[in-house]
Amino acid sequence: MLLQRPLNPRASRSPRLQHLRFRHRNQELSHWVQTQAQLYAHCFGSAAQALTAYEVSEETIRAAASTLFISASRKFNLER
């Protein structure tokens, strides 16, 4: 007699195991979001400091910060 795999491999997992994986995934996501927020805050502060000699709007500072954030993310492969 051949053993068959369940149609949905995840269906055979215990609810406790699924809960633990869900919690781990949420913690991982939370850490990633916090890290990204810290990086953006750093980029915003750097942009604001670099542009203090010029009379620029906050919108301009945000645009510069976003550009720095995207560039840093790409340069250091932080997009994942």
Secondary structure, 3 states (H helix, E strand, C coil): CCCCCCCCHHHHCCHHHHHHHHHHHHHHHHHHHHHHHHHHHHHHHHHHHHCCCCCCCHHHHHHHHHHHHHHHHHHCCCCC
